[in-house]
Amino acid sequence: MDASTALQAARLGETGGEIALEGHDVIHQAILALVQQACDRVLILSPRLDTRLFGSRELASILSSLLRAHRRAHGRILVQDAAALAREGHPLLDLARRLSSHLEIRRLPEEQAALGETWVLVDEAGLMRMPHPERYAGTACFHAPQAVRELTQEFAALWEAAGPDPNLRRLHL
């Protein structure tokens, strides 16, 4: 079964095993499939929040619907290059500015700059991981509670060390 077919059939919290992902289109499809099935939490770690993966209006719309539909739903995004994100404009940055009590973006501290991985963690079960984002290759798992728990703890530590970036603030004139 190819990755696209596997992603269409995968159910968050039910479908076990890893799905190998190759190419930005398939990885984007995996991100959409995971976020679309989320109930309350989406955590994203991405060095530059690559627009090929995270810049679609469709993803912003799905995430917006999740955050508006569920009172306890929240999203957190960690990036390394906040200045480029603000300069280029990004649908998720726009969404974070509109839904600031539900979606927050922080900049990783300089000492974490070498991390380089991209993660998407959804609820207590799903994840997409790219060890080397520039290669557009990784894996998705729709039922990996132990791995999600471990990465969520690591994400929480990074989140606490990260801080808001002035480049990401909205300027009111």
C-alpha positions in Angstrom: 0.0 0.0 0.0 1.4 3.4 -0.9 1.7 6.2 1.6 -1.2 8.2 0.2 -3.6 5.3 0.5 -2.3 4.4 4.0 -2.8 8.0 5.1 -6.4 8.1 3.8 -7.2 4.9 5.7 -5.4 5.8 9.0 -7.4 6.6 12.1 -6.0 8.5 15.0 -5.6 6.4 18.1 -6.5 3.2 16.1 -4.2 2.6 13.2 -0.9 1.1 14.3 2.5 1.0 12.6 4.6 3.6 10.8 3.9 5.0 7.5 7.0 6.0 5.5 6.7 9.4 4.0 8.7 10.6 1.0 8.3 14.0 -0.7 6.7 17.3 0.5 3.3 16.5 -1.0 3.0 13.2 1.0 4.3 14.8 4.1 1.8 17.7 3.8 -0.9 15.1 3.3 0.2 13.3 6.5 0.1 16.6 8.4 -3.4 17.4 7.1 -4.6 13.8 8.0 -3.3 14.1 11.6 -4.5 17.6 12.3 -7.9 16.9 10.7 -8.4 14.1 13.3 -7.2 16.0 16.3 -9.6 16.6 19.2 -7.7 19.0 21.5 -3.9 19.4 20.9 -1.6 20.1 18.0 2.1 20.7 18.8 4.5 21.6 15.9 8.3 21.8 16.1 9.7 23.1 12.8 12.9 25.0 12.2 11.4 27.3 9.6 7.7 26.2 9.4 8.2 25.3 5.7 5.4 26.7 3.6 5.4 23.6 1.4 4.4 21.6 4.5 2.6 24.1 6.8 1.7 27.0 4.5 -1.5 25.9 2.9 -4.8 27.7 3.6 -6.4 24.2 4.0 -4.2 23.4 7.0 -4.9 26.9 8.5 -8.6 26.3 8.0 -8.6 22.8 9.6 -6.6 24.1 12.6 -8.9 27.1 12.9 -11.9 24.8 13.0 -10.4 22.6 15.7 -9.4 25.6 17.9 -12.8 27.2 17.5 -14.9 24.0 18.0 -13.3 22.8 21.2 -12.9 25.1 24.2 -9.9 23.3 25.6 -8.2 22.8 22.2 -4.8 24.5 21.8 -1.9 24.6 19.4 1.7 25.4 20.1 4.4 26.0 17.4 8.1 26.2 18.0 10.3 27.7 15.3 13.9 28.7 14.9 13.7 31.5 12.4 10.9 33.8 13.5 12.1 36.8 11.6 11.8 35.0 8.2 8.3 33.7 9.2 7.1 37.3 10.0 8.9 38.8 6.9 7.4 36.2 4.5 4.0 36.1 6.1 2.5 32.7 6.9 -1.1 31.4 7.2 -0.3 29.9 10.6 1.2 33.1 11.9 -1.9 35.0 10.8 -4.0 32.3 12.6 -2.0 32.6 15.7 -2.5 36.4 15.7 -6.3 35.9 15.3 -6.6 33.1 17.9 -3.9 34.1 20.3 -5.6 32.4 23.3 -5.6 29.1 21.5 -2.5 29.1 19.2 0.9 30.4 20.2 4.2 30.5 18.4 7.5 30.8 20.2 11.1 31.0 19.0 13.5 28.2 20.1 16.5 29.4 22.1 19.8 29.7 20.3 21.3 26.6 22.1 18.5 24.5 20.5 19.2 25.7 16.9 21.0 22.5 16.1 17.9 20.3 16.8 16.8 20.6 13.2 14.0 18.1 13.3 10.3 18.6 12.4 7.6 17.1 14.6 3.8 17.2 14.5 2.2 15.8 17.7 -1.5 15.4 17.8 -3.5 14.6 20.9 -2.1 11.7 22.8 -1.7 9.4 19.9 -0.5 10.7 16.5 2.8 12.0 15.2 4.7 12.9 12.1 8.5 13.1 12.4 11.1 14.3 9.9 14.7 13.9 11.3 16.1 16.0 8.4 13.4 18.4 7.1 15.5 19.4 4.1 15.2 15.9 2.7 11.4 15.7 2.9 11.4 12.2 4.3 10.0 10.9 7.5 7.3 8.8 9.2 3.8 9.2 10.4 2.1 7.1 13.2 -1.5 7.4 14.1 -1.3 5.2 17.2 2.0 5.7 19.0 1.0 6.8 22.5 4.4 6.0 24.1 6.4 7.9 21.4 3.9 10.8 21.5 4.2 11.0 25.3 8.0 11.1 25.2 8.1 13.7 22.4 5.5 15.8 24.2 7.7 15.9 27.3 10.6 17.0 25.2 8.4 19.5 23.5 7.3 20.9 26.8 10.9 21.4 28.0 11.7 23.2 24.7 8.5 25.3 25.1 9.5 26.4 28.6 13.0 27.4 27.3 11.6 29.2 24.3 10.2 32.7 24.4 8.0 35.0 22.5 9.7 36.8 19.6 9.0 40.4 18.9 9.0 39.6 15.1 5.8 37.6 15.6 3.8 40.3 17.3 1.1 42.2 15.5 1.7 45.8 15.1 -1.4 47.9 15.8 -1.2 51.3 14.1 
